[in-house]
Structures are given as C-alpha cells and as structure tokens.
Amino acid sequence: MSAPDGRNHAAPKATSPALVLPAEPLADPGKELPLVFAAPRRGKPARHWIDLTVDERVEAVKQAGLPAFRAQQMSKHFFERHETDPLQWTDLPQGMREQVAETFFPTLITQVSEQRCDGDTTVKTLWRLHDGSLVESVLMRYGVRPSKPGEVELGETDDETGVGRVRSTLCISSQAGCGMACPFCATGQGGLQRNMSTGEIISQVVAANQLLATGELPGGPGRVNNIVFMGMGEPMANYKAVIAAVRTLVEPAPHGIGMSARGITLSTVGLVPRIQQLTTEGIPLTLAISLHAPDDELRDELVPINTRYDVDEVLDAAWEYARTTRRRVSIEYIMIKDINDQAARAELLARRLKARGDWGWAHVNLIPLNPTPGSKWTASRKSDERAFVKTLENWGIPVTVRDTRGQEIDGACGQLAATMS
C-alpha cells in the first residue's frame, strides 16, 4: 500500500522486517527542497592574502613594488600573531601600510552579533559577508574548571592525571546556507546562497584565535585546537576552497595557521566523488559522514543526497578513506524520536560497518536532535538512546553520545540558520 507521497510505508523490505518508515514523511509532500550542487554565482569577495599560495604572495608583493622579504613579514603578523590590521604593523614603513591593507588585507567578514551560553564557554558569532550573506561560527571551550561549588566541569580530563585540559574547538561554515535539503536541519531548510572563499573560511579561525588570545573566556588565553567543518554548508560541495583552507590550517607558521591535521574534522552528507578525491590528498584529517540512517528507504528522506549516492556507496568510500589514511572515520547519527532510533537500525548499522572491517575503522557519534523552529520532530527518548548505544556496543562498535552545547542560543548541530533575530 502506497501513501500519497509515493512511499510504501506498510511494506518494508523483506530482508529487514524490523525496519519501519515513519508514519508520515519528514518533508511535507510538495514542499521538499531540491538538491543544489552548483552554488549561485554572485560577486566574489576581494582577493585576500589568505587566498594566495606562499609563492603567489612573494610574487604579489614584488608586483606591488615592495621588497620580497615583506611577504614573510606580513604572513608572520597575520597567521602567527593573528594581527589583521596592517595600519598597526609598526615594522612596516608608515607610508606602506595603507597600500598593504588595501591590496592584500580587505575585510572579508564583519561581526554582526555574538551570543554566549554554557558559562561563556560557548560563543556563537553571526558574520556578514561582503555581499550581505550571513554565516555563523561557534567556538566551544572544554576542560574549564567549575566557577561555582557544585557545578560540573565542562569538557574532558586527562586520562592519567584526571585534571581538566582546556581546549578550544571551532565549528566553522563553508557555505552561506546549504543545498543538501535535509528536512531536520535549519541550515538545509534555508537553501544555498553561495560558496564561501578560502579567505572567508579562514577568517573565522583567525577571529576565534583573536578572541581566545584576549583571555576573556573561561580557561584563560589560548588558541583554537580543533576545527570542525560542521557549520553552515556542505564542505564537499565547495571542495576547492575548503581543501585550500585545510592546507592553510596545516601549513606551519608563519605561512599558515600551523595546526595538526589530526585536529581537523571534515564533515559531509556523502558526496562520494569528493570523498574519493579527499582520499588522494594526503591530509590525515578526520572524515565525518552524516549518515543518520543505515537503510536507503529512510535515508532517502533524512538525507536527500542518498538518492544519488546510497548507503553502500557512501560507506564504501568512507571505508577506503580509513583504509588508505589509517584514520578512523566518524559516523554522525542524529537521534530522532520514533524515526531512526530503533535498536533494529542500530543492529543494521553495526552489520554494515562490521562487514567492511573489524579493526575499529569507524566510530559512531550519536547526536540528540536539536530543536529548530517549526519542527515536528524531537530528540529520542533516553531509554531508546541507551538501547541504541547498547546494541552497537554488543557488536563491538565504538560509540559515544555527543555533548550538546549551545542549544539555548541556537548554536548546536543543525540549528545554524544565520538570522538577524
């Protein structure tokens, strides 16, 4: 029996009798958003120092009539010291500073607002791009000691000493909006405005490092330790700019941010050709797959890209990435009440992961659904969440439940919508 939306709700595949589809589709029939792969063409942001390679910077400096040694000097200010205003760079001749600022360091992102929660350890920033597009980034500090008696420490502790380690994770955006149309995600429901440039992406990191350097956040002065491409947008749909940004992040100072690739996580809903391309890049970052369902029938609705690249294709590409890089893949799984949180789906997920290798190549990261305006879906019951975890553990699958941060400021996973309200 088929429902008006064309789905066969009453007859799951005979091979998976315990799997059922939700009683009604996640996206209202006739209101489904289309998948958008090609970003709308809008005016490009000005070329920034970030957008140039090391060699291109030297050549650009010489073309501007400046000595070649100024290139490294300028990179040291920007990438190593996070100083973004050349007018304040006193080791540059005063008559040169304005030229340098206008030619190489245009303003790419402008802060519109900032919201904080979790005792000021979570900071969401709304940025305006040159064309008026809005994007958001979220900075999270972990390992901060309690400020009041009885409060729980926020973050992780050292396994040997039991002492909290203060670390900072920044969730950054790679597109203004998103074209992947996932019905449970506020960003996806807003559609895609445009791709971000490498300069715009890295500017979020530089701004976070500037904030951390002030020491005003709990935990004292610091810098970004981890980057997660889990903000607005599908990173793999803006592959060229994102990979250039990753290379800038791992490039040693003074020519880049100087982070470890192991501190960078790149998330995707499953653009298989780009996962395959990433496998050849030689960058040992963490790949995160937003899977959310182990069966194609349900994943077609939860993650519409599944109609192009199904679960087996996505997991095959993820497995090849893990095999080639020896880096464990993170399987992201939003837990939605009565939709995808059944123990039978946990078992199917375990079977599919185990079938590709049993050396712990994948780690399942369960994410309680964060509420978004107008959504009729909510997070799983704790009992169902525990049963899901137990099933995976019984199969020997590493699993954790993500610590939800930033809900009260709409800064949690799936909540970023970049609105002025």
Phi, psi and chi 1 to 4 in degrees:
 res  aa     phi    psi   chi1   chi2   chi3   chi4
   1 MET       -  126.8  179.1  179.7   67.4      -
   2 SER  -101.9  139.9  -65.6      -      -      -
   3 ALA   -80.0  168.5      -      -      -      -
   4 PRO   -57.5  -25.0  -26.4   34.9      -      -
   5 ASP   -83.6    0.7   58.7    6.3      -      -
   6 GLY    91.5   -3.7      -      -      -      -
   7 ARG   -86.3  149.1  -58.2 -174.7  -43.9  164.9
   8 ASN   -95.6   88.3 -170.3  -21.9      -      -
   9 HIS   -72.6  -30.8  -65.8  -80.7      -      -
  10 ALA   -89.7  -10.8      -      -      -      -
  11 ALA  -131.2   79.7      -      -      -      -
  12 PRO   -62.3  163.3  -16.6   29.4      -      -
  13 LYS   -57.2  143.2  -76.7 -173.7  175.4 -179.5
  14 ALA   -62.1  -27.7      -      -      -      -
  15 THR   -74.4  -13.9   54.0      -      -      -
  16 SER  -134.1   65.7  -57.0      -      -      -
  17 PRO   -63.9  -23.0   23.5  -34.9      -      -
  18 ALA   -85.0   -9.3      -      -      -      -
  19 LEU   -89.7  127.0  -59.4 -175.5      -      -
  20 VAL  -125.7  149.2  -65.9      -      -      -
  21 LEU   -85.5  154.6  -69.0  172.2      -      -
  22 PRO   -60.4  157.0   19.0  -31.4      -      -
  23 ALA   -62.9  -26.3      -      -      -      -
  24 GLU  -140.8  153.8   53.9 -173.8   88.9      -
  25 PRO   -65.8  152.4   24.9  -34.3      -      -
  26 LEU   -68.6  -39.5  -88.1   74.3      -      -
  27 ALA   -99.5  129.9      -      -      -      -
  28 ASP   -58.6  133.3  -66.5  -27.7      -      -
  29 PRO   -52.5  132.1  -26.5   35.4      -      -
  30 GLY    86.7   -8.4      -      -      -      -
  31 LYS  -116.0    9.5  -64.1 -177.0  179.4  179.5
  32 GLU   -64.6  136.7  -57.9   92.8  -20.2      -
  33 LEU   -81.7  146.0  -67.5  175.9      -      -
  34 PRO   -77.5  154.1   30.0  -35.9      -      -
  35 LEU   -71.7  136.0  -75.3  167.0      -      -
  36 VAL  -125.3  115.4  178.6      -      -      -
  37 PHE   -98.5  -40.6  -65.1   93.5      -      -
  38 ALA   -89.7  116.7      -      -      -      -
  39 ALA   -68.6  143.6      -      -      -      -
  40 PRO   -55.1  140.7  -24.5   34.3      -      -
  41 ARG   -82.8  115.2  -67.1 -172.6  176.4  -85.0
  42 ARG  -129.6  169.8  -58.7  175.9   66.6  170.4
  43 GLY   -54.8  128.1      -      -      -      -
  44 LYS   -71.4  147.3  -69.2 -176.1  177.2 -179.5
  45 PRO   -66.9  159.3   25.1  -34.4      -      -
  46 ALA   -60.5  147.9      -      -      -      -
  47 ARG   -66.9  132.2 -173.4 -176.9   70.0  165.0
  48 HIS  -116.7  160.9 -167.2  -79.6      -      -
  49 TRP   -51.5  -36.9 -168.1 -110.6      -      -
  50 ILE   -59.8  -35.1  -58.4  166.5      -      -
  51 ASP   -74.9   -8.1  -63.8  -51.5      -      -
  52 LEU   -99.2  147.8  -53.8  177.2      -      -
  53 THR   -75.4  170.3   65.4      -      -      -
  54 VAL   -57.9  -46.0  174.8      -      -      -
  55 ASP   -65.9  -39.5  -69.3  -19.5      -      -
  56 GLU   -64.1  -33.9  -72.1  171.7  -18.8      -
  57 ARG   -63.8  -44.3  -69.0  168.2 -168.9  160.0
  58 VAL   -62.3  -45.2  172.9      -      -      -
  59 GLU   -65.5  -40.3 -174.5   59.6   31.4      -
  60 ALA   -64.5  -39.1      -      -      -      -
  61 VAL   -63.5  -43.5  162.7      -      -      -
  62 LYS   -65.8  -39.6  -68.6 -167.3  -68.3 -173.1
  63 GLN   -65.2  -26.4  -71.4 -177.5    2.0      -
  64 ALA   -82.3    2.0      -      -      -      -
  65 GLY    82.7   18.3      -      -      -      -
  66 LEU  -107.2  153.9  -54.1  176.5      -      -
  67 PRO   -62.0  144.7  -20.3   31.6      -      -
  68 ALA   -59.7  -32.4      -      -      -      -
  69 PHE   -65.4  -17.3   76.9   87.4      -      -
  70 ARG   -65.8  -24.0  -65.3  -67.3 -175.6 -169.7
  71 ALA   -61.0  -49.2      -      -      -      -
  72 GLN   -67.4  -34.9 -178.8  159.7  -35.8      -
  73 GLN   -61.4  -43.7 -170.0  176.8   31.6      -
  74 MET   -69.1  -39.2  -70.6  152.1   58.8      -
  75 SER   -64.5  -36.6  -71.5      -      -      -
  76 LYS   -62.4  -42.9 -173.2  177.7  -71.4  -72.0
  77 HIS   -60.3  -49.1  -84.5  -70.2      -      -
  78 PHE   -77.6  -52.7 -169.7   83.6      -      -
  79 PHE   -84.9  -34.4  -68.5  116.0      -      -
  80 GLU   -89.9  -40.2 -167.0  169.2  -69.2      -
  81 ARG  -102.1   -8.9  -59.1  173.0 -173.1  165.8
  82 HIS    58.4   38.1  -48.9  -57.8      -      -
  83 GLU   -97.6  116.7  -63.0  168.1   -9.9      -
  84 THR  -106.6   -2.0   56.7      -      -      -
  85 ASP  -112.7   99.9 -177.2    6.1      -      -
  86 PRO   -59.1  -21.7  -25.6   36.3      -      -
  87 LEU   -65.0  -16.3  -60.9 -179.1      -      -
  88 GLN  -101.5    3.5  -55.0  -59.7  -43.0      -
  89 TRP   -86.2   94.4  -63.2   -8.0      -      -
  90 THR   -71.8  -14.6   56.1      -      -      -
  91 ASP   -83.9   -1.0   54.9   -7.8      -      -
  92 LEU   -96.1  138.1  -70.5 -178.2      -      -
  93 PRO   -52.8  138.8  -25.6   35.0      -      -
  94 GLN   -57.2  -35.9 -170.1  164.0    3.0      -
  95 GLY   -72.0  -12.1      -      -      -      -
  96 MET   -95.5  -21.5 -175.2 -172.7  -62.8      -
  97 ARG   -63.6  -43.6  -63.2  175.5 -158.4  169.3
  98 GLU   -64.7  -39.9 -171.7  169.9  -18.7      -
  99 GLN   -61.6  -44.1  176.8 -167.1    3.5      -
 100 VAL   -62.9  -43.5  166.8      -      -      -
 101 ALA   -61.8  -46.2      -      -      -      -
 102 GLU   -72.1  -35.5  -67.8  179.1   -5.1      -
 103 THR   -81.9  -39.5  -55.5      -      -      -
 104 PHE  -118.5  -17.7  -58.5  116.5      -      -
 105 PHE  -129.9   55.4  -63.7   92.7      -      -
 106 PRO   -66.3  154.7   28.8  -36.5      -      -
 107 THR   -74.8  121.9  -60.9      -      -      -
 108 LEU  -101.5  -34.5  -63.2 -179.6      -      -
 109 ILE  -131.6  139.8   62.4  174.5      -      -
 110 THR  -124.6  127.4  -58.5      -      -      -
 111 GLN   -67.8  129.0 -178.5  173.9  -45.3      -
 112 VAL   -98.6  -44.6  176.0      -      -      -
 113 SER  -157.0  164.5   63.9      -      -      -
 114 GLU  -141.1  135.3  179.8 -173.4  -81.2      -
 115 GLN  -127.5  142.9  -65.0  175.1  -82.4      -
 116 ARG  -129.6  150.8  -59.7 -174.8 -177.3 -173.1
 117 CYS  -155.2 -170.8   66.8      -      -      -
 118 ASP    52.7   45.3  -58.8  -38.6      -      -
 119 GLY    64.8   35.7      -      -      -      -
 120 ASP    67.5   15.1  -75.8   -7.0      -      -
 121 THR   -92.8   -6.8   61.1      -      -      -
 122 THR  -122.0  124.5  -59.1      -      -      -
 123 VAL  -128.7  116.3 -178.6      -      -      -
 124 LYS  -102.6  130.0 -176.4  178.3   78.6  166.6
 125 THR  -119.2  132.2  -54.1      -      -      -
 126 LEU   -97.5  126.4  176.4   65.7      -      -
 127 TRP  -115.6  142.0  -55.7  101.3      -      -
 128 ARG  -104.6  129.8  178.5 -178.1  -72.9  109.8
 129 LEU   -87.8  175.4  -51.0 -177.2      -      -
 130 HIS   -61.0  -28.3   79.8   98.1      -      -
 131 ASP   -98.4    9.8   58.5   -6.9      -      -
 132 GLY    93.1   -8.9      -      -      -      -
 133 SER   -61.2  148.0  -61.7      -      -      -
 134 LEU  -116.5  136.9  -61.1  173.3      -      -
 135 VAL  -137.9  165.4  -60.7      -      -      -
 136 GLU  -131.6  150.4  -68.4  177.2  -36.5      -
 137 SER  -131.3  155.6   60.7      -      -      -
 138 VAL  -132.2  122.7 -177.8      -      -      -
 139 LEU  -103.1  130.0  177.3   63.0      -      -
 140 MET  -128.3  129.1  -65.7  158.6  -76.9      -
 141 ARG  -103.2  137.5  -62.7 -145.4   87.4  179.1
 142 TYR  -123.6  154.3  -64.9   90.4      -      -
 143 GLY    81.8   16.0      -      -      -      -
 144 VAL   -81.8  129.4  176.9      -      -      -
 145 ARG   -68.0  151.2  -66.9 -174.0  179.5  -80.9
 146 PRO   -58.8  139.8  -20.5   31.6      -      -
 147 SER   -89.8  -17.0   58.3      -      -      -
 148 LYS  -134.6  149.0  -61.9  177.5 -177.5  178.3
 149 PRO   -56.2  135.3  -24.5   34.4      -      -
 150 GLY    91.4  -14.2      -      -      -      -
 151 GLU   -75.1  150.0  -73.9 -173.5  -11.6      -
 152 VAL   -87.1  138.7  177.3      -      -      -
 153 GLU   -63.9  136.6 -179.7  174.3  -67.3      -
 154 LEU   -91.3  109.1  -67.2  171.4      -      -
 155 GLY   120.7 -163.8      -      -      -      -
 156 GLU   -95.0  164.0   57.9 -162.7   58.3      -
 157 THR  -126.2  154.9   56.8      -      -      -
 158 ASP   -68.3  132.3 -173.4  -82.7      -      -
 159 ASP   -63.2  -30.6  -68.8  -23.3      -      -
 160 GLU   -88.4  -43.8  -65.9 -177.6    3.3      -
 161 THR   -95.9  -20.8   66.3      -      -      -
 162 GLY    74.7    5.7      -      -      -      -
 163 VAL   -90.1  140.2  176.0      -      -      -
 164 GLY   -63.5  139.2      -      -      -      -
 165 ARG  -106.0  120.2  -67.8  177.6  -66.8  165.8
 166 VAL   -79.6  117.5  178.4      -      -      -
 167 ARG  -135.8  156.0  -61.8 -177.4   64.1   77.6
 168 SER  -126.6  127.4  -58.4      -      -      -
 169 THR  -115.9  133.1  -65.8      -      -      -
 170 LEU  -116.4  123.5 -179.7   66.5      -      -
 171 CYS   -94.3  117.8  178.3      -      -      -
 172 ILE  -116.6  157.8   59.7  175.2      -      -
 173 SER   -96.4  150.5  -65.2      -      -      -
 174 SER  -123.0  -11.3   55.6      -      -      -
 175 GLN  -140.9  153.9  -65.5  179.5  -51.5      -
 176 ALA   -86.0  106.3      -      -      -      -
 177 GLY    84.2 -166.7      -      -      -      -
 178 CYS  -156.6  142.5 -177.5      -      -      -
 179 GLY  -103.3   12.1      -      -      -      -
 180 MET   -88.9  -10.4  -64.2  -62.0  101.7      -
 181 ALA    61.5   27.9      -      -      -      -
 182 CYS   -67.4  125.7  -61.8      -      -      -
 183 PRO   -69.8  -19.2   24.5  -34.2      -      -
 184 PHE   -93.2   -1.0   58.2   85.2      -      -
 185 CYS  -111.0  126.1  176.2      -      -      -
 186 ALA   -62.0  -38.6      -      -      -      -
 187 THR   -64.8  -45.9  -48.7      -      -      -
 188 GLY   -64.0  -32.3      -      -      -      -
 189 GLN   -76.9  -11.8  -70.6  -58.6  -67.8      -
 190 GLY   -87.3   -9.9      -      -      -      -
 191 GLY    80.0  175.9      -      -      -      -
 192 LEU  -105.6  125.7  176.8   62.0      -      -
 193 GLN   -91.3  -51.3  -76.0   77.0   61.4      -
 194 ARG  -172.7  167.6   70.2  168.4  173.6   87.8
 195 ASN   -76.1  152.6  -74.6  -28.1      -      -
 196 MET   -95.6  151.5  -65.8  175.5   68.0      -
 197 SER   -81.1  165.0   69.4      -      -      -
 198 THR   -58.0  -41.8  -61.6      -      -      -
 199 GLY   -60.9  -41.8      -      -      -      -
 200 GLU   -66.4  -38.2  -69.5  169.9  -31.9      -
 201 ILE   -65.3  -49.6  -66.0  169.1      -      -
 202 ILE   -68.2  -29.4  -66.2  -65.0      -      -
 203 SER   -59.4  -31.5  -69.8      -      -      -
 204 GLN   -63.3  -38.1  -62.4  169.1   83.6      -
 205 VAL   -70.5  -44.5 -177.6      -      -      -
 206 VAL   -60.9  -42.4  173.5      -      -      -
 207 ALA   -63.5  -39.9      -      -      -      -
 208 ALA   -65.1  -40.5      -      -      -      -
 209 ASN   -65.8  -34.1  -85.5  -34.6      -      -
 210 GLN   -63.9  -43.8  -72.9  177.7  -41.1      -
 211 LEU   -63.9  -44.5  174.5   58.9      -      -
 212 LEU   -65.0  -33.6  -71.5  167.5      -      -
 213 ALA   -66.2  -24.2      -      -      -      -
 214 THR   -69.5  -23.0   65.7      -      -      -
 215 GLY    77.7    9.4      -      -      -      -
 216 GLU   -80.3  -16.1   67.9  174.9   79.2      -
 217 LEU   -86.5  152.4  -63.8 -176.0      -      -
 218 PRO   -53.1  137.2  -26.1   35.5      -      -
 219 GLY   104.3  -10.9      -      -      -      -
 220 GLY    81.6 -174.6      -      -      -      -
 221 PRO   -59.4  148.5  -21.9   33.6      -      -
 222 GLY  -171.1 -164.8      -      -      -      -
 223 ARG  -147.6  168.6   60.6 -178.4  -59.9  155.7
 224 VAL   -67.6  125.7  173.2      -      -      -
 225 ASN   -98.0  -31.9  -53.8  108.4      -      -
 226 ASN  -133.8  140.5  -58.6  -70.0      -      -
 227 ILE  -118.2  130.5  -63.3  -71.8      -      -
 228 VAL  -121.3  122.0  -68.1      -      -      -
 229 PHE   -82.1   71.3  -77.7   83.6      -      -
 230 MET  -130.4   16.2  -65.0 -179.0  177.0      -
 231 GLY   -83.2 -143.9      -      -      -      -
 232 MET   -71.5  138.7  -59.9 -179.6   68.1      -
 233 GLY   100.7  163.3      -      -      -      -
 234 GLU  -101.8  105.3  163.0   53.8   52.4      -
 235 PRO   -54.4  -39.2  -25.8   35.3      -      -
 236 MET   -69.1  -17.6  -66.4  -69.0 -163.5      -
 237 ALA   -82.5   -7.9      -      -      -      -
 238 ASN  -126.0   49.4 -172.4   17.8      -      -
 239 TYR   -59.1  -48.8 -170.8   85.8      -      -
 240 LYS   -59.3  -47.6 -176.6  177.1  179.3 -179.8
 241 ALA   -69.0  -37.7      -      -      -      -
 242 VAL   -68.1  -44.3  165.6      -      -      -
 243 ILE   -66.2  -36.8  -70.5  -58.5      -      -
 244 ALA   -62.9  -38.4      -      -      -      -
 245 ALA   -64.7  -43.0      -      -      -      -
 246 VAL   -60.3  -43.0  169.1      -      -      -
 247 ARG   -64.8  -34.1  -65.9 -165.4 -178.9  -80.2
 248 THR   -69.0  -36.9  -59.2      -      -      -
 249 LEU   -63.4  -39.3  -70.6  172.0      -      -
 250 VAL   -92.4  -11.8  -59.4      -      -      -
 251 GLU   -63.9  127.6  179.8   72.5   27.3      -
 252 PRO   -60.5  147.7  -22.6   33.6      -      -
 253 ALA   -63.6  148.5      -      -      -      -
 254 PRO   -92.2    7.6   35.6  -37.1      -      -
 255 HIS   -90.3   -8.3  -58.0  -60.1      -      -
 256 GLY  -156.3 -171.8      -      -      -      -
 257 ILE   -72.9  -29.1  -58.6  -66.4      -      -
 258 GLY    79.9   29.7      -      -      -      -
 259 MET   -86.2  162.1  -67.8 -176.0   60.6      -
 260 SER   -81.7  138.0  166.4      -      -      -
 261 ALA   -60.6  -26.3      -      -      -      -
 262 ARG   -70.8  -12.2  -66.1  175.7 -179.7  -88.6
 263 GLY   -95.4    9.8      -      -      -      -
 264 ILE  -117.1  130.8  -60.2  170.9      -      -
 265 THR  -119.3  126.6  -62.4      -      -      -
 266 LEU  -111.2  119.0 -175.0   58.3      -      -
 267 SER  -101.8  145.7  176.4      -      -      -
 268 THR  -149.0  149.1  178.0      -      -      -
 269 VAL   -79.1   -8.9  -67.0      -      -      -
 270 GLY   123.3   45.7      -      -      -      -
 271 LEU   -81.7   92.6  -85.6   66.4      -      -
 272 VAL   -56.3  -45.9  169.2      -      -      -
 273 PRO   -59.2  -35.2  -25.3   36.6      -      -
 274 ARG   -75.2  -33.9  -62.2  -71.1   79.2   79.3
 275 ILE   -61.6  -43.0  -62.8  172.2      -      -
 276 GLN   -63.5  -38.1  -65.7  168.4  -24.4      -
 277 GLN   -67.1  -42.1 -172.5  173.9   -5.8      -
 278 LEU   -59.2  -34.9  179.6   67.5      -      -
 279 THR   -60.0  -26.4  -56.3      -      -      -
 280 THR   -92.4   -4.2   69.6      -      -      -
 281 GLU   -76.4  -21.4  -63.9  -75.9   -2.0      -
 282 GLY    74.4   26.4      -      -      -      -
 283 ILE  -113.8  111.8  -51.8  173.1      -      -
 284 PRO   -80.7   55.1   31.2  -36.0      -      -
 285 LEU   -84.4  173.8   52.1   73.4      -      -
 286 THR   -90.8  127.3  -63.3      -      -      -
 287 LEU   -93.2  130.2  172.4   66.6      -      -
 288 ALA  -116.9  127.3      -      -      -      -
 289 ILE  -105.3  119.1  -57.9  -66.1      -      -
 290 SER   -80.9   89.4  -64.2      -      -      -
 291 LEU   -88.1  -61.1 -166.1   68.8      -      -
 292 HIS    70.7  -11.1  -52.0  -42.5      -      -
 293 ALA  -163.0  141.3      -      -      -      -
 294 PRO   -92.2   -5.4   34.1  -33.9      -      -
 295 ASP  -117.4  141.5   53.1  -53.0      -      -
 296 ASP   -63.8  -35.5  -70.6  -42.9      -      -
 297 GLU   -58.1  -45.8  -65.5   88.4  -15.1      -
 298 LEU   -80.0  -39.7  179.3   57.0      -      -
 299 ARG   -65.7  -27.9 -166.4  169.1 -169.5  -96.3
 300 ASP   -54.7  -34.7  -77.3  -10.1      -      -
 301 GLU   -87.0  -42.7  -64.2 -168.0   34.6      -
 302 LEU   -69.7  -40.8  -76.3  171.4      -      -
 303 VAL  -132.5   89.4 -171.3      -      -      -
 304 PRO   -55.9  -22.1  -29.3   37.6      -      -
 305 ILE   -61.4  -17.2 -168.8   66.0      -      -
 306 ASN   -62.3  -21.2 -160.7   71.2      -      -
 307 THR   -71.5  -16.0   58.8      -      -      -
 308 ARG   -97.9  -46.8  -61.8  -78.1 -173.4   98.2
 309 TYR  -128.6  108.2  -50.2  108.3      -      -
 310 ASP   -78.6  178.8   65.0   23.8      -      -
 311 VAL   -57.3  -45.3  171.8      -      -      -
 312 ASP   -63.2  -41.7  -83.2  -33.1      -      -
 313 GLU   -63.7  -41.5  -68.7  175.4  -71.5      -
 314 VAL   -66.5  -46.4  172.3      -      -      -
 315 LEU   -68.2  -33.5  -69.7 -178.0      -      -
 316 ASP   -62.1  -44.3  -76.7  -14.8      -      -
 317 ALA   -66.4  -39.0      -      -      -      -
 318 ALA   -65.7  -43.1      -      -      -      -
 319 TRP   -60.2  -43.1  153.8 -108.9      -      -
 320 GLU   -64.1  -37.0 -175.9   60.5   26.5      -
 321 TYR   -62.7  -45.8  180.0   84.0      -      -
 322 ALA   -63.7  -42.3      -      -      -      -
 323 ARG   -63.5  -40.3 -172.8 -166.2   66.7   81.3
 324 THR   -75.3  -43.6  -59.2      -      -      -
 325 THR   -92.9  -16.4   64.1      -      -      -
 326 ARG    59.2   28.0  -53.9  -51.4  -68.6 -178.9
 327 ARG  -106.7  128.6  -66.7  -73.6  -68.2  154.3
 328 ARG   -66.1  133.9 -172.2  169.3   66.7  174.4
 329 VAL   -87.9  140.6  171.4      -      -      -
 330 SER   -95.4  124.8  179.2      -      -      -
 331 ILE   -98.6  106.5  -56.5  -63.4      -      -
 332 GLU   -83.5  133.5  -51.3  -70.1  -63.0      -
 333 TYR  -142.2  103.8 -161.3  102.9      -      -
 334 ILE   -69.7  128.7  -67.7  -78.9      -      -
 335 MET   -94.8  111.5  -65.9  -71.0  -74.9      -
 336 ILE  -115.3  126.1  -49.1  175.8      -      -
 337 LYS   -54.0  122.9  178.6 -178.1  175.4 -178.1
 338 ASP    64.3   13.3  -63.5  -28.4      -      -
 339 ILE  -109.3  -59.0  -58.7  -63.0      -      -
 340 ASN  -130.6   15.4   64.6  -15.3      -      -
 341 ASP  -104.1   18.1   58.4   -3.3      -      -
 342 GLN   -77.7  147.5  -56.9   85.8    0.2      -
 343 ALA   -59.3  -31.3      -      -      -      -
 344 ALA   -63.1  -35.6      -      -      -      -
 345 ARG   -73.5  -33.3  -78.2 -162.6  162.5   87.9
 346 ALA   -61.9  -41.0      -      -      -      -
 347 GLU   -66.0  -42.0 -179.3  174.8  -15.8      -
 348 LEU   -63.9  -41.3  177.9   57.9      -      -
 349 LEU   -59.5  -46.4  175.0   58.8      -      -
 350 ALA   -60.2  -44.4      -      -      -      -
 351 ARG   -59.6  -43.3  -72.0  179.9 -177.4  -84.5
 352 ARG   -69.4  -36.0  -65.7 -166.4  118.9  158.5
 353 LEU   -71.8  -44.7  -63.6  179.1      -      -
 354 LYS   -63.5  -33.7  -79.2  -74.3 -170.8  177.7
 355 ALA   -62.2  -22.2      -      -      -      -
 356 ARG   -98.6   -5.4  -70.4  166.6  170.2   82.7
 357 GLY   154.5  147.0      -      -      -      -
 358 ASP  -120.5   25.1   59.3    1.1      -      -
 359 TRP   -96.8   21.0   53.3  -88.5      -      -
 360 GLY    74.1   34.8      -      -      -      -
 361 TRP   -69.3  -18.2   70.5  -86.9      -      -
 362 ALA  -129.1  143.9      -      -      -      -
 363 HIS  -124.3  125.6  177.1  -83.4      -      -
 364 VAL   -88.2  126.3  175.8      -      -      -
 365 ASN  -112.8  103.2 -172.1   18.1      -      -
 366 LEU   -82.8  135.8  -59.1 -179.3      -      -
 367 ILE  -126.9  108.9  -51.3  164.8      -      -
 368 PRO   -56.9  132.5  -23.0   34.0      -      -
 369 LEU   -57.7  129.9  178.9   69.9      -      -
 370 ASN   -92.4  135.8  -65.3  -57.9      -      -
 371 PRO   -66.1  142.1   25.3  -33.9      -      -
 372 THR  -127.8  152.2   56.0      -      -      -
 373 PRO   -56.0  128.9  -26.4   35.7      -      -
 374 GLY    82.2   -3.6      -      -      -      -
 375 SER   -73.7  140.5  174.2      -      -      -
 376 LYS   -96.5    2.4   52.6 -170.2  173.2 -177.1
 377 TRP  -105.1  154.3  -47.0  110.8      -      -
 378 THR  -143.0  174.8 -172.9      -      -      -
 379 ALA   -69.8  155.8      -      -      -      -
 380 SER   -63.8  155.4  -60.6      -      -      -
 381 ARG   -63.0  147.6  -55.5  172.9 -170.9   87.8
 382 LYS   -60.8  -34.7  -72.1  -61.5  179.4 -176.9
 383 SER   -64.4  -41.3   58.3      -      -      -
 384 ASP   -69.3  -37.7  -69.4  -26.7      -      -
 385 GLU   -60.7  -45.6 -178.4 -176.8  -75.8      -
 386 ARG   -63.8  -39.7  -71.6 -168.3  -66.1  -90.6
 387 ALA   -65.3  -36.8      -      -      -      -
 388 PHE   -64.6  -45.9 -156.7   96.9      -      -
 389 VAL   -61.4  -46.3  168.8      -      -      -
 390 LYS   -61.0  -40.6 -177.0   64.3  174.1  176.1
 391 THR   -61.8  -46.6  -59.5      -      -      -
 392 LEU   -63.0  -42.5  -68.5  174.7      -      -
 393 GLU   -62.2  -38.9  -70.6  177.4  -21.2      -
 394 ASN   -62.4  -27.2  -72.4  -16.9      -      -
 395 TRP   -89.3   -0.1  -83.5   82.8      -      -
 396 GLY    78.3   23.9      -      -      -      -
 397 ILE   -94.2  122.4  -57.9  -65.0      -      -
 398 PRO   -61.3  133.3  -19.9   31.8      -      -
 399 VAL  -148.4  142.4   56.8      -      -      -
 400 THR  -138.0  159.5   53.7      -      -      -
 401 VAL  -107.4  122.9  179.0      -      -      -
 402 ARG   -65.1  137.3  179.5 -179.1  -67.4  176.8
 403 ASP   -70.1  115.6  173.2   30.1      -      -
 404 THR   -78.9  120.2  -59.8      -      -      -
 405 ARG  -122.2  144.4  -62.0  -80.8  -65.8  -89.4
 406 GLY    83.4   11.4      -      -      -      -
 407 GLN   -57.8  -42.4  -86.4 -164.3    2.9      -
 408 GLU   -70.0  -13.0   62.0 -167.3   84.4      -
 409 ILE  -115.7   20.3   56.1  172.6      -      -
 410 ASP    52.2   42.9  -67.9  -26.1      -      -
 411 GLY  -112.4    7.4      -      -      -      -
 412 ALA   -87.1  173.1      -      -      -      -
 413 CYS   -55.3  128.5 -178.0      -      -      -
 414 GLY    85.3   -2.7      -      -      -      -
 415 GLN  -100.3  -13.1  -69.3 -174.6  -46.0      -
 416 LEU   -67.6  118.8  -59.5 -174.2      -      -
 417 ALA  -127.5  -10.4      -      -      -      -
 418 ALA    54.0   58.8      -      -      -      -
 419 THR  -107.4  160.1   60.9      -      -      -
 420 MET   -80.8  -11.0  -64.8  -67.1  -69.7      -
 421 SER   -74.8      -   57.0      -      -      -
